[in-house]
Amino acid sequence: MLMSWTGLGRVVRIIAVTLFGVTAFAHGAGAQVAPDLHWQTITTEHFHVNFAPGLEAIARRAAGSAERAYSRLSGELHAPRAPLDLTVADNIDVSNGYTTVFPTNRIVIYARPTVDATSLSFLDDWIDLVVTHELTHVFHLDRTAGWWGIAQHLFGRNPFLFPNLYTPSWLDEGIAVYYESRLTGSGRVVGTDHAMIVRAQALDGDTPRLNALSASTLRYPLGQVPYAYGSLFMDFMARAAGAGAMRAFVDASAARTIPFLLNANAKRGFGISFDSGWRAWTDSIRRNAFSAAAANAPVHELTVRGWTAERLRWTDAPHVAYADDDGRSLPALREVATTGGSPTVLAVRKSLDVTSILPNGARVFAEQDFVDPYTIRNDLYLEANGRTQRLTHGARLMQPDARLRSRAAPADAEAIDVVAVQVTPGADRLVRVRVDGSAVGITPLTGASPDTVWSEPRWSHDGRRIAATRWIHGGETEIAILDTTGREVKGVGRAHAVTGAPSWAPDDRAIYFTSDRSGRASLYRASVDDGSLVMVAQSATGLFESEPSPDGTQLATLHYRGDGFHVALVPAQGDFRAADSAPAPASMRSVGIELHHQ
């Protein structure tokens, strides 16, 4: 997700930055931009675009995105003061960006496509999305009027003299996400993840109060709370008040002597207070959420407590393994029985990437770590016979799927074929990793381009084909089927929607995957022969991943609830209904409950 400094507590952050200097807050990582590189600069009409070695092509593309976003935002909000610095870095393997308005207006984006963040998967161009989001923060937070402007004229860009820095995180992140979607036609307001979050908590009777939308909350989904609620609420307020309302609100906030008077600012801009708007919006959520619960497939949950769970794999017929962060301990590979009960920790992990489990019990997994004081990279590891072997160093490999090259391979699993995603500067590609004892060879299977993002590769059971998620510039996704050399065989499930998490049926004749083409993340089955689709299962909130059991009768899936993801089972051959391409109901679209991408 696009987290930023502006997601932190306002006054605390201002004091901390003033006293101790600038610190970047990046979701899942604590790295800063590497200062020891040979940085270069491209100058455009409004930006100085700084880039690290090897990133000139991405920097030029970001410069174009920045100028387009600047032009669009200038028609919506008061333009910020010069100079504007945009830095393109590639020293951490996360998709992110951050913004500061002091001592000057500065944006940093990391040149890594959104390979593994479902909330950021509905986009036409990932560079446009991150640049637009972060530049909106500059337009919003730099705006200063009234006595604040006079004070800055006298004392300079003192961090205490930016009135919009005193506003809560749900407000400034809500504005940034609102414009990321309004100006790009994609992003999180028109995606389905944020609508799912607010719908799930409404169904659980747990919609938070407006004053509880903190980025520092301990309630699930943690830092996503201000983004999800703030973006949909600000979209509701802006659509209700009409064109020009957002600018009027930002200008009112920038001139208010006491910046905490949010309701007064809202009345000036939107015609109603935030408290009144919140009551109207949340009432509409509660009225409409339960209509989404009709005609859903039976879901049998295996875990009692939800939190963060992903990357499902069967360890054997009665057990499902998954990457888990329960909010109470370190991330881990856990296992739960199909009969339920308490999950068991199989191994502690540093990050929540895939662990691929081989028939002989060995496990190949990806994990993040520092390779130097400023650089975080993903690498592959092998667990076998009670020891862990690091297979690569700084190779930027993630989402591995492993198989034994021979069914007669020894128990130490020294002859392994791995298909994985390899991140490159500003792009990624699929690669094949051959492991022969201590020797490791990496062979690219696809090209690397910012216009195509690959993720979640899976071997077929016979080892002759690979299924992987492919995002294409313009916002379309599909499941691509490749041979072992990377040659494309065919694609299935293509749609202007978020499609992903492919897995093969036991007989390799069908592929299961997740798609939100109906307005909710649901499970689908595609015939490999003719590409025909059937919706297998749907819930009132969302189902993610669909891993067939060894006998092919059940799918392990992730059921989203108000407290997070639950490992669950659904029938694999449910034939719930034919693939649905009808748009979401207008009544749901109007309150941000159901949003459709077709």
N, C-alpha and C positions, 0 to 999 in steps of 0.2 A: 504494500500500500504506500501511497505517497504521504508519509509522515513528514513533519517539519517542526522547526523550533516553535512555530506558532501553535503547536499542539500542547505546549507546556504551560504551566501556571504563569500568568502574566506578571504580576508584581514580583513573585519569587524569581522568575527568570530574569527580569530586568536588573534586579539587585545582583543576582549571581553573575550575569554577564558583565555588569559594570565593574564589579570587584575582581572577578577572577578570569575574565576574558571570554571569548566566543567558544562555544562548544556545540558541535553538531549532534542532533538527536536523530539517529537512523534506526528504523525498525529492524531488530534482529542483529545489529552490529554496532560496535562502538568506535569504528575507524574514522579518521579525519582525512581530508585531502592530503595526499603525499606532498610535502614541501620540498623534497630533494630531487624533483624531476626538472627537466628542461622545458618549462612552460612556454607556449607561444600564444599569440593573440590575433584574432580577426576583428576588425572594426567595421561595424555596420552603422546605419543612421542613428540608432538608439542604444546600441550595445557594444561593449567590449567582450568578445567571446574568447575565453581562455581555455586552452586544451592541453592535455598531456600528450607525450609522444605516441604516435600511432592512432590518434583520434581526430585527425584533421577532417576526414570525410564526415564523421558524425558531428563534429563541431560546426561544419558548414551547414549541415542539415538542421542542426539545432538553431543556428543563426536565422535561417529562413523561417523556422517555426516561431522563433521569438519575435521577429518583425511582424509576421502575420497576426500573432496573438496580441502584440502591442497595438496594431491598427484596430483590431476588433474590440479590444478592451477600451481603447480611447473613445469609442462610440458609446460606451456603457458607463464608464467611471472617469473621474478627473485624472488626467495623466500625471504620473509621478515625476519627481525631479531627477535630473541627470546628476552623476553618471549612473548607468546600469551595467553591472558586471554579471556575466553568465559564465560559469566555469563548468566544463565537461570533464569529469574524472572517471577513472575505471579501476580504482584500487580496492573496491569491495564488491563481492558477488551478491548484491542485493539490488532490487529495483527501488529507487528512492530519489528524493531530492529534498532540499531545505532552503530556507530564505531568511535573510536578515535585512533590516533597513538601516542599521547603523554599524559602523560609521558612515557607510554609503549603502545604496541598494544593491544587494548581492544575492545571486541565486547559484546554487550548486546542484547539478544533476549527475547521477551515476549512469554511465553508458552501458546499461545492462537491461535488455528487454524483459518484459514481465512474463517470465517463464513459469512461475509457480504461485502466482497470487490471483485467485479466482475473482476477487473483488475488482481487480484491475484488468480483467481479461476482455471486457467488452469495450473495444477501442478500435478506431480506424488507423491510428498511427501513434505508437507508444511515445515517441519523442514529442509530438504535438500535445499529448495529454499531460505529461509531466511539466513541460515548459509552460503551458497555459495555466495549470494549477498554481505553480510557484509564482508566476508573474502576477496572477491575481492577488496574491498576498502583498506584493509590492504596491500595486495600485491601491489596495485597501489600507495597508498599514502606513504607507508614506503620507497619506492625505492628512494635512494639518491646516486648521483654520482658526479664526478667532484669536484669543490670547495665546493659544498654543503656538500659532504661527509667529506672533510677535516675540514670544519667548525663544523660539528657535532662531529667529533673526538675531537676537541679542546673544544667546549662549551657544548657538550651533546645534548640531544634531545630537543633543543629549538624549540618551535612551529613556529618560524619565519624561520627555516632552513629546512623546508620540501618543496621542489620546487613544487611538484604536488598539494599542498594545495592552490596554487595561481591560479589554473586553474578553469574555470567556472563550475557551477553545472551540466550543460548538458553533459559535457565531462566525469566527474567522475561517475555520475549516469548512463550515457550511457554505459560506460565500464562495470560497475557492472551489469547492466541488461543484457548486451550482454553476459557476462560469466554465469550469472544465467541461461540463456537459452542454451547456447552452451554446458555447462557441465552437465545440468540436463535433457535436451531434452524437457523441458516444460518452464513455465515462460512467461514473457511478450513480448519477441521478437517473439515467435511463437504463442502467444495468439492473440486475435482479438481486444482487447480494444485499444491498442496503434495505430494499423493500422486504426481503426475507427476514432480516434481523428484527425490524420493527414489527413485522407480522408475527414472528415466533414469540416475542415477548408479550405481545397483546394476547395471543392465544393462551399463554401461561398466566395472564392477569398481572403482568409485571412491567408494564410500561413505566419508565422512570419519570420523575418530575423534571421540569425544565431546569431547575437549579441543581439537578443531580447529574447533568450531562458533562462530566469532567473527564479529561484525558487521563487523569490520575486515578480513576475509579478502580475498585477491586471487583466490580461486577463484570460478568462476561457480556460483551466481547472486549473488555478493557479499553485500549486506546481507540478502538473502532467506534465506540459509543458516540463521541462528538461528531465524527465523520458521518455516520449513518443517520442519526437523528438530525444533526445540524443541517446536512445537505438537503434532505427531503423536506424538512420544515421550512428552510429558507426558500426552497423551490415553491412550496405551497404559498408562502407569504408573497413572493414576487408575482406569481401567477394571479393571485387574488387581487393584488393592487394594480397590476398593469405596468406598462412600459414606463421607465423612469423612476420607479419606486425604489429600486436598489440604490441608485445614485443619490437620490434624495436622502435615504437613510444613512449612507456612508458619509455624506457631507454634513448631515446633522450631528452625527457622532463625532466627526472631526472638529467641530466647533463647540461642542458641549463643555462647559466649564467643569462639570462633574461627570466624567465619562461613564460612571457606573449606572447612570439613569437610563437603562436600556429601554424601558417601556415608553418613556417620553420620546426617545429617539425613534422608536418603532412607529409611534403615532404620527410623528413628523413625516416619516418616509412612506409607511405602508397604510396609514389611516386607522390602524388598530394597534393595540399594545401586543407585545409578545405573549403575555399571559392569556389574553383573549384568543389570539391566534393558536396558541398551543392547545387550549381546551377544544377549540373547533377541530383542529387537525387530529388530535389523538382520539376524539370521539368518533371521527370518521374512520380511523384505523380500526377501532374496536368493532364498529358496526359491520365493516367489510371483511375483516380477517376470517371470520367463521364461515363465510360463503366459500372460501377457498378450500375448506375441509371436506367438501362433498365428493363422493365417488372416488375415494383414494384407496390404494392397495393396502392390504394388511402389512404392518411393520412390526416385527418382533425385536424389541431392543434387548441387547445382551449386557450393556453397561448401564448402571444406575445413575452415575454422576457424569454429566457432560462437561466438556471443556474443549481442548484442542486435540483432535484425533485425525489422522490421515494415513495414506499409503497402506491400504489393507493388503494382506497376503495370508493365504491359508498355510498353516504349518503342517496340519494333517486333517483328516476328516472331521474330528470334533473340536478343532481349535483354530482361531483366527488371530493373527498377529497384526499389530499396527503401531505406527509412530505416534507417541502420545506426550502431551504436556498437560498434566492435571492441575497445574497452578499451585501445587504444594511441594513438588520435588523436582529434580532435574528431568529434562526430557529423556524419554526411554523408549525402547522397543518393548511393548507389552503384548501379552497373549491372554485371550479370554475364551472360555469354553462356550460351545454353542448351547449348552444348558444354562448358561449364566454363571453367576458367582463373581468373586473378586478377581480382577485381572492380576496376572503375574508379570513381574519385571523379568524380561529375558536378558536385557543389556541396557546400560546407561549410554545415552548419546549426547552429543553437543548440539545437534540440530535435528529438525524433523524432516529428514529426507528419506528416500526409499531404502528399505532393507530387503534385498532379494534373497529368498531362502531356497537353497539347492536341495535336491532329493537326498543327498548324503548328510544333510544337517549343517553344512557350511553356509555362511552368510556373507554376501557382498553388500556393502553399504557405502553411502556418500556422507561426508561430514565436512563442516566448515572449520577452518582454523587460520590463525595468523601465519603467514609465511615470512613476514618482516614486520617491523613496528607499525607500518601504515597499510598493509595489504592483507586482505582476507580472501582466501580461495577455497573452493570445494575440491575435495580429492576422494579417491576410492580406497576402501579398506576391505580386507578379507579376514573373517573370523573362522577359524577351523582348528579342531583338535585342542581347544582351550587356549589358543593364542591369537593375537590380532596382528596382522601384517599390513603395513601401509603399502598400497600398490602404486600410487602416483604422488608426485610432489608439485604443487602449483599447476596442475593440469586443467583445473576449472571444470571438472566432471561432476555431473549430478544425475539424479533419477535413473540409477542403473537397473537393468534387468539382466540377470545372469542365467546361463545354462551350462551344463557339463557338455563338453564336446563329444564325449562318448559315455554311454550309459554304464560302461565298465570302468569308468574313471576311478582312480583310487580314492580312498576315504578322505585324503587330505585335499582333495579337489584342486590339484595343481593344473589341470587342463580345463580352463574356463573360457567361455566366450561371453562378453558383456556388451550389450548395446546401451549407450548412455547419451545424455545431452552434454555437449561441450560448449561453454560460453566463450565467445570471442569478443573483441572490442566492438561494442554496439550491436552485436548479433549473437546467434548461436547456430549449432549444427548437430546432426546426429553422427556419432562415431561408433566404431566397433573396437573393443578393447580385448586383445588376446592375452591371456595370462597363462604362462608356462613356467611353473615354479617361481623363480625370482625374476624371470624375464617378462616384461610387459610391453606390448606393442599397440599403438593407437592408429587406426585407419579411418579417415573421414568417409562417411557414407553420403552426406549431402553437402551442398554449399552453404555458406554463411552470408546472410543478407539482412539488413534491417527491415526489409519488406516481407520476410518470412520468418516466423518463430516456430521452432520445433520443441516438443515436450513429450514426456511420458511414454517413451518407447517400450514396446513389449514384444518378446519373442513369441511366435506361435509354438504350440506344443511339439510340432514335428521339426522345429528349428529351421524351416525353409522360408519363413516370411516374418516381417516386422510390422507391427501396427504402431502408429504414433500420431499424436495430435499436431496438426499444422494450422497455424494462424497465418492469414494472408492479408497484406495491406488493404485496407478498405473495410475490415471488420468481419470477414468471413472465416469460419473455422470448419475443419473436417477431420475425419480419421483417415490418414493416408496409409496405404498398405504397400510395403516395399519388399523387394527380394533381399537376399543377404549381401548384395553388392551396393544397395542403396537405390537401385532402379525402381521407379514407381510402377506398381502393378495396377492400382486403382485407388479411388477415394470414395468414402461412404459418409453419409450424414452431413453433407455440407449445408451450412445455413449461416445467415447473418445473426449469429447467436454465439453463446459460449458453449463450446463442445469440447469434451476431453475425457481423460481417465479411461482409455480403452483397455479391454481385457478380452482374451480369446475364450470362446466356448470350449469345453473339453475335446470336442471333435474338430475344432478349428474351422467349422463351417459358418460360424457367426461371430460377431464382435459385439460385446456389450460396451456401452459408454454412457456418460452423463451429458445432458444438454438442457439448456433453459429456453429452448425455442417456443415452448408453450407459455412462457411467463414465469415458470418455476423450474428449478433444477430437478430433472426427472431422469429415470433410467430408460434407456432404449436398447433395442437389439437390432443389428443390421445384418442382413444376409450377405456373406462374402460373394456369393455367386451373382446376385442381381442387384444388390444394394438396397433392397426393400427394407423399410423401417417399421418396427412395432414398438409402441411405448409399453414397457414392462411394468413399471411402478411409478407412482407419484404420491407425494404427501402434501399436507397443507402448507408445509414450510419449504423443505428442499431435501432431496436425496443426492448424495455425492459418492461416486465410485461404485462399481458393481463387479465384484470379484466372485466368479463362479466357484462353487464347492467342487471337490474332486469328482463327485458323482454327477455334477451338473444340475442338481435339483434346486439349489438355493443360491442366492446371491448375498454375499456379505456387502453391506453398504454402510454409509454414514448418514444418520438421520439428524437433521438440524433441529434443535429445540432452543428455548429461551436461554438455557444454561450452557449451550454449546453443542458439540457433536457427540452423538451416541453411536456406538457400533451396533449394527442391527442386521437382521436377516429378512429377505423377502423371497417369494417364490421366483425361480429363474424363468419358468415357462408361463408366467402369468398372462401373457398376451393381453395386457390391461386394456389397450385399445390401439387402433392404428395411429401412426405418428400424426400428431395434431399440429396443424399450421395456422389455425385460426387466431386472430389477434386477441389480446387480453381485453376483457370488458372495459368499456370507457369509464365506468364508475370506479373501477379499481385503479385504472391509470391516473385518474384525476386526484387521487389522494396518495399516490406513490405506493400502493399495495401490490398491484400486479403491473409489471412493465414488460412489454413485449418487443422483441428485436426484429420481427419480420418486416 
